[in-house]
Amino acid sequence: MKGKIVLADAMGYCWGVRRTLDIIQRAGRPDNQIATIGDVIHNPQVVQRLRQAGVQTAETVDDASSQGFQQVAITAHGASPKRNQRAEDLGLSMVDTTCPLVTKVQRLAQKLVKQGYFIVVYGDAGHPEVRGILGWADTSRAVAAKHVEDLPWNAARGRTASDDQIAPPRKVAVISQTTKIVDEFLAFTRNLTDLVAREGGEIRVCNTICAPTTERQNAIERLSEQVDAILVIGGRKSSNTARLAEVARGHGVISYHIECERDIDHSWLRDITNVGITAGASTPDDVIEGVIDHLAMHGYERPTSHAWQSEYDLEHEPAY
Ligand code: SF4
């Protein structure tokens, strides 16, 4: 026996994604197909399975309508309220599977706007979740940014030396896309505080990174103390999987991003005794099982528990 396979104690589908898949599969039927607006999940095997269950994908509500769909679904990322309105205008029924943790951020953005804050959403400007949050904020006094250089300000409050320097307003609130890395969010907020909190400025920092994301990042930290290398499983286009690999490397452990067991290069494991496994939020359980089976066939001892799979139960949602 070479060594052990050690699983991260939180990995794979987050409960928000399990919940979305559950709701959409119940809604889609071969005789009444449903179109999700945008991908439910960045995983080709899952998309294929959903198609067979009567769940298709459309780019926009208008596309879904012109393709003859009667019902459309909002994915876990949520969407701007304008999308609901458009679906209603087109006579489509809407299945809203927005993750409740995203809904909380949308409501928070609205509340902060009412309190007079300029809103900064730390995240990817083109991501559907960020676009949805900005849609709910419904104000011109909001912006998405990943770096302070992306902000519309180039000088700290009280430090504008020329007309082309723009300082932030007095009240700024920062919230995060739910899937970001906590340390990077905090580094961003420190830089933003430097810009805002001088000369009477007020900054409000709301860490809205969701608990399942934080748990997965913390689980990698624990995993990295027990293993010599980590395989991070997830679609090549899955940015949260790529981020998990970054987090693992940040803890000083060799880590490889693989889509499935076929991507494993056995030269990676030559001097590796214990190998860790984690997976992105869009990685199905059977793909993770495939990697475990493959490593077991090559002499690694199987893990005793598959506890990560029991994380979600539609009837008993966790109280995050
Ligand atoms: S990553 Fe977090 S916010 Fe996004 S769907 Fe999963 S649980 Fe919900």
Residues whose N, C-alpha, C, O or C-beta is under 5 A from the ligand:
A	BS01	SF4	C14 W15 G16 V17 A76 C99 L101 V102 T178 C210 P212
